[in-house]
Amino acid sequence: MKDRILIIGSSGQIGTSLVMNLRKIYGNNNVIASDIRPSSNEVMDSGPFEELDILNEQLLRKIVKKHRITQVYLLAALLSATAEKDIEFGWKLNIRSHSHVLDLAKDGLIKKIFWPSSIAVFGPTTPKENTPQYTIMEPNTVYGISKQAGERWNEYYFNKFGVDIRSLRYPGLVGWRAKAGGGTTDYAVNIFHQAIKNKQYESFLSENTRLPMMYMPDAIRATIELMEAPFERVKIRSSYNLAGISFTPEEIAAEVSKHIPNFEMSYNPDFRQKIADSWPSSVDDSHAKKDWGWKLEYDLEKLTSDMIKNLKKQYKITV
C-alpha cells in the first residue's frame, strides 16, 4: 500500500512548501493538507484539504481513519515571538498537539511521524559557536521550553513504544511561498517583501545579531530525506541539529542591496532581540551528515537571488 500522508499546519511557512513537494513524490491525492484555516490556492487546488483544530483529538483520529493515513507531519505550533504574548495557549498548543500525534502511533493508527524542533531548545548557557548536538539546553522562552519537552517525549515514545518519530532542530527559515509565522527570525523573510515593495526595511534585530538560518528548499529537502532514510540510519530520536548558513541582518541587507541598489536598512531592536541573544550563532550538524547524508545547497548569495526572483514574480514586477 502506498503511504498516505497528513500534514497538520499546512497553511504555514513550512507546510505550504512541504505539501507541494510531497504531492510531487506521492501523488496529489495521497497527501492530505490540514489546518485550522484554509491553505494557499496552490495547496487547496491541487489535492485534499481537511479543516482541523489539532487540539480536537477526536476529529484528528476521524481524519486519520477516513484517509487511511500512514505518516503524519505535525507542523502546527505557536512560534517564539507569538508564544511569548500568549503563554497559556502557546504551551497548550505545542504540547497537546504533539501528544495527540504520538498517541496515534502508540495506538497503531500510523507508522511514522515528523515533528519539528528548533534552535530555540538552546538557551543563554549553551555554547554559542558551532553548538554541539549534545550540550547544555536551558531554553528561556515558552516555545523553546515546549520544544525541549517535545524532544524528551520523542525519545520516550521511541524507547518505550517503538514509535518511529523523526525530528530536526530547524534554524531560522527563509521562504517566499507563505508569510512568516511569528518567529524571532522573521526579519529575514520580511526584509525581502519590504525591499521589493518599499526599498526600505526596519529590522527588529540589531545589525550584528548572527543566527543560523536556512533557505526553505534546503529545509524541505532535509525533512523529506530524514523521513525517507532507512529506520536504522536514524540514530537520534530526540532531534537532529540542522545548521544551514549563519548571517547577520547587516550581511543580508548588503546582499539584498546588490539586487535592489537603493535599498535602505534601519534597526530598531524590540523584545525579540533578547530571544535572539539566547540562541546559538552557528550549529554543528555533523550527526545529520554522517547518519543520513545531509548536505546544504543554498548559501546566502543563492538564497537572496532566488527569493528576489520568486517574489518579483509574485508581486508581478517585471524589471
C-alpha positions as CSV (number, residue, x, y, z in Angstrom):
1,M,0.0,0.0,0.0
2,K,1.3,3.5,-0.9
3,D,1.9,5.8,2.0
4,R,-0.8,8.3,2.7
5,I,0.4,11.5,4.4
6,L,-1.3,14.0,6.7
7,I,0.3,17.4,7.0
8,I,-1.0,19.3,10.1
9,G,-0.4,23.0,9.8
10,S,-0.4,23.1,6.0
11,S,-1.1,26.9,5.9
12,G,2.2,27.9,7.5
13,Q,5.5,28.8,6.0
14,I,6.9,25.2,6.1
15,G,3.6,23.5,5.5
16,T,2.8,25.2,2.2
17,S,6.1,24.2,0.7
18,L,6.1,20.7,2.2
19,V,2.6,19.8,0.8
20,M,3.6,20.7,-2.7
21,N,6.9,18.8,-2.6
22,L,5.3,15.7,-1.1
23,R,2.4,15.8,-3.6
24,K,5.1,15.6,-6.4
25,I,6.6,12.5,-4.8
26,Y,3.5,10.6,-3.5
27,G,0.7,11.9,-5.8
28,N,-1.8,14.7,-5.1
29,N,-4.5,12.5,-3.5
30,N,-2.1,10.7,-1.1
31,V,-1.0,14.0,0.7
32,I,-3.8,15.5,2.8
33,A,-3.3,19.1,3.8
34,S,-5.0,20.2,7.1
35,D,-5.1,23.4,9.1
36,I,-7.5,25.5,11.2
37,R,-7.7,27.9,8.3
38,P,-7.6,27.4,4.5
39,S,-4.1,27.0,2.9
40,S,-2.8,28.7,-0.2
41,N,-4.7,28.4,-3.5
42,E,-1.9,26.2,-4.8
43,V,-2.4,23.7,-1.9
44,M,-6.2,23.9,-1.9
45,D,-6.5,23.4,-5.7
46,S,-4.0,20.5,-6.0
47,G,-5.3,17.9,-3.6
48,P,-7.4,17.1,-0.5
49,F,-7.8,19.5,2.5
50,E,-9.3,19.0,5.9
51,E,-10.2,21.7,8.3
52,L,-8.6,20.6,11.6
53,D,-8.1,22.1,15.0
54,I,-5.3,19.8,16.2
55,L,-6.5,20.2,19.8
56,N,-9.6,18.2,18.8
57,E,-8.2,14.7,19.2
58,Q,-11.4,13.0,18.2
59,L,-11.5,14.9,14.9
60,L,-7.8,14.1,14.3
61,R,-8.5,10.4,14.7
62,K,-11.5,10.6,12.5
63,I,-9.5,12.2,9.7
64,V,-6.6,9.7,10.1
65,K,-9.0,6.8,9.8
66,K,-11.0,8.4,6.9
67,H,-7.9,8.8,4.7
68,R,-6.1,5.7,5.9
69,I,-3.1,7.9,7.0
70,T,0.3,6.2,7.5
71,Q,2.5,9.2,8.1
72,V,1.9,12.5,9.9
73,Y,4.0,15.7,9.6
74,L,3.0,17.8,12.6
75,L,3.8,21.5,11.9
76,A,1.1,23.2,13.9
77,A,2.8,25.4,16.7
78,L,2.8,28.8,18.2
79,L,6.3,30.2,17.3
80,S,8.8,32.0,19.6
81,A,7.6,35.6,19.4
82,T,3.9,34.8,19.3
83,A,4.0,32.3,22.2
84,E,5.6,34.9,24.5
85,K,2.4,37.0,24.0
86,D,0.1,34.1,24.8
87,I,1.9,31.8,27.2
88,E,-1.0,29.5,28.1
89,F,-2.1,28.9,24.6
90,G,1.5,28.5,23.3
91,W,2.2,25.8,25.8
92,K,-1.2,24.1,25.3
93,L,-1.0,24.0,21.5
94,N,2.7,23.0,21.3
95,I,2.5,20.2,23.9
96,R,-1.0,18.8,23.4
97,S,-0.8,18.6,19.6
98,H,2.4,16.6,20.0
99,S,0.9,14.1,22.5
100,H,-2.2,13.6,20.3
101,V,0.0,12.6,17.3
102,L,2.4,10.5,19.4
103,D,-0.6,8.6,20.7
104,L,-1.8,7.9,17.2
105,A,1.4,6.0,16.6
106,K,1.4,4.3,20.0
107,D,-2.1,3.0,19.3
108,G,-1.0,1.6,15.9
109,L,-3.0,4.0,13.8
110,I,0.0,5.5,11.9
111,K,3.5,4.3,11.2
112,K,5.8,7.3,11.1
113,I,5.8,10.9,12.5
114,F,7.8,14.0,11.6
115,W,7.9,16.7,14.4
116,P,10.0,19.8,14.1
117,S,12.1,21.0,16.9
118,S,14.1,24.3,16.8
119,I,17.3,26.1,17.7
120,A,15.0,27.6,20.4
121,V,15.8,24.5,22.6
122,F,19.1,26.1,23.3
123,G,19.5,28.9,25.8
124,P,21.8,31.6,27.2
125,T,24.1,28.9,28.8
126,T,24.5,26.9,25.6
127,P,27.9,27.3,23.8
128,K,27.2,29.9,21.0
129,E,29.6,28.8,18.3
130,N,29.2,25.5,16.5
131,T,26.7,24.4,19.1
132,P,27.1,20.6,19.5
133,Q,24.3,18.0,19.1
134,Y,24.6,17.1,22.8
135,T,25.1,20.2,25.0
136,I,23.6,22.3,27.8
137,M,20.0,23.2,27.0
138,E,18.3,25.7,29.2
139,P,15.7,27.5,27.0
140,N,14.1,30.6,28.4
141,T,11.1,31.0,26.1
142,V,7.7,29.3,26.0
143,Y,8.5,28.0,22.5
144,G,11.9,26.7,23.4
145,I,10.7,25.0,26.6
146,S,7.9,23.3,24.7
147,K,10.3,22.1,22.1
148,Q,12.8,20.8,24.6
149,A,9.9,18.9,26.4
150,G,8.8,17.6,23.0
151,E,12.3,16.2,22.3
152,R,12.2,14.3,25.6
153,W,8.8,12.9,24.7
154,N,10.1,11.8,21.3
155,E,12.8,9.8,22.8
156,Y,10.5,8.3,25.5
157,Y,7.9,7.2,22.9
158,F,10.6,5.7,20.7
159,N,12.2,3.8,23.6
160,K,9.0,2.7,25.4
161,F,6.6,2.1,22.5
162,G,8.8,1.8,19.4
163,V,7.2,4.9,17.8
164,D,9.1,5.8,14.6
165,I,9.4,9.6,15.2
166,R,11.9,11.8,13.4
167,S,12.8,15.4,14.1
168,L,15.1,18.3,13.0
169,R,16.1,21.3,15.1
170,Y,15.3,23.9,12.4
171,P,17.3,27.1,12.2
172,G,15.5,30.3,11.1
173,L,13.7,29.6,7.9
174,V,13.5,31.8,4.8
175,G,10.9,31.2,2.1
176,W,8.7,33.0,-0.4
177,R,5.6,30.8,-0.6
178,A,3.9,32.0,2.6
179,K,4.2,34.8,5.1
180,A,6.5,34.5,8.1
181,G,4.7,32.9,11.1
182,G,5.6,35.0,14.2
183,G,9.2,33.8,14.9
184,T,12.3,35.7,16.0
185,T,14.0,35.2,12.6
186,D,11.1,36.6,10.6
187,Y,13.1,39.7,9.7
188,A,15.0,37.6,7.2
189,V,11.7,37.0,5.3
190,N,10.2,40.4,5.8
191,I,13.3,42.2,4.5
192,F,12.6,40.8,1.0
193,H,9.0,41.8,0.9
194,Q,9.7,45.3,2.1
195,A,12.8,45.7,-0.1
196,I,10.8,44.9,-3.2
197,K,7.7,46.9,-2.3
198,N,9.3,50.0,-0.4
199,K,13.1,49.8,-0.9
200,Q,13.5,50.0,2.9
201,Y,13.1,47.9,6.0
202,E,13.4,48.4,9.7
203,S,14.9,45.3,11.4
204,F,13.6,44.3,14.8
205,L,17.1,42.7,15.5
206,S,20.3,44.6,15.7
207,E,22.7,44.7,12.8
208,N,25.3,42.2,14.3
209,T,22.9,39.5,15.5
210,R,24.3,36.4,13.9
211,L,21.9,33.4,13.8
212,P,21.7,30.0,12.0
213,M,19.3,30.3,9.0
214,M,18.3,28.1,6.1
215,Y,16.5,28.6,2.8
216,M,13.2,26.7,2.6
217,P,14.1,24.4,-0.3
218,D,17.0,23.1,1.8
219,A,14.8,22.7,4.9
220,I,12.1,20.8,3.0
221,R,14.7,18.6,1.3
222,A,16.3,17.8,4.7
223,T,12.8,17.0,6.2
224,I,11.9,14.6,3.3
225,E,15.4,13.0,3.3
226,L,15.2,12.3,7.0
227,M,11.7,10.8,6.7
228,E,12.8,8.6,3.8
229,A,16.0,7.4,5.4
230,P,16.1,3.7,6.4
231,F,14.9,3.2,10.0
232,E,18.4,2.0,11.2
233,R,20.1,5.1,9.8
234,V,18.1,7.4,12.1
235,K,20.3,7.2,15.2
236,I,19.0,10.3,17.1
237,R,15.3,10.2,18.1
238,S,15.2,13.4,20.1
239,S,16.0,15.8,17.3
240,Y,18.9,16.4,14.9
241,N,20.9,19.6,14.7
242,L,20.5,21.3,11.3
243,A,22.9,24.1,10.6
244,G,22.3,26.0,7.4
245,I,24.1,29.3,7.0
246,S,24.8,31.9,9.7
247,F,24.4,35.6,8.9
248,T,23.5,38.9,10.5
249,P,20.8,41.5,9.4
250,E,23.6,43.7,8.1
251,E,25.0,40.9,5.9
252,I,21.7,40.0,4.4
253,A,20.9,43.7,3.8
254,A,24.2,44.1,1.9
255,E,23.3,41.1,-0.2
256,V,19.8,42.5,-0.9
257,S,21.4,45.8,-1.9
258,K,23.2,44.0,-4.8
259,H,19.8,43.3,-6.4
260,I,17.9,46.5,-5.2
261,P,20.6,49.2,-5.3
262,N,18.5,51.9,-3.5
263,F,17.5,49.6,-0.6
264,E,17.9,51.1,2.9
265,M,18.0,49.2,6.2
266,S,17.5,50.6,9.6
267,Y,17.5,49.0,13.0
268,N,15.1,49.2,16.0
269,P,15.5,46.1,18.2
270,D,12.4,45.0,20.2
271,F,11.6,42.2,22.6
272,R,12.7,39.6,20.0
273,Q,16.3,40.8,20.4
274,K,16.5,39.2,23.9
275,I,15.2,35.9,22.4
276,A,17.8,36.0,19.6
277,D,20.6,36.8,22.0
278,S,19.8,33.5,23.9
279,W,20.3,31.4,20.7
280,P,23.4,30.0,19.0
281,S,25.2,31.9,16.2
282,S,26.2,28.6,14.5
283,V,25.3,25.0,14.9
284,D,27.2,21.7,14.3
285,D,25.1,19.3,12.2
286,S,27.8,16.6,11.7
287,H,25.5,13.9,13.0
288,A,22.9,14.6,10.3
289,K,25.7,14.5,7.7
290,K,27.1,11.2,9.0
291,D,23.8,9.4,9.8
292,W,21.7,10.1,6.7
293,G,23.8,12.1,4.3
294,W,22.6,15.6,4.8
295,K,24.2,18.3,2.6
296,L,23.4,22.0,2.3
297,E,22.8,23.6,-1.1
298,Y,21.9,27.3,-0.7
299,D,24.4,29.9,0.6
300,L,23.3,33.5,1.3
301,E,24.0,34.7,-2.2
302,K,21.9,31.9,-3.8
303,L,19.2,32.3,-1.2
304,T,18.9,36.1,-1.8
305,S,18.9,35.8,-5.6
306,D,16.2,33.1,-5.6
307,M,14.0,34.9,-3.0
308,I,14.0,38.1,-5.1
309,K,13.4,36.3,-8.3
310,N,10.3,34.5,-6.9
311,L,8.9,37.4,-5.0
312,K,9.1,39.7,-8.0
313,K,7.0,37.2,-9.9
314,Q,4.6,37.1,-7.0
315,Y,4.3,40.9,-7.0
316,K,4.2,40.9,-10.8
317,I,7.3,43.1,-11.0
318,T,8.9,42.7,-14.4
319,V,12.2,44.6,-14.0
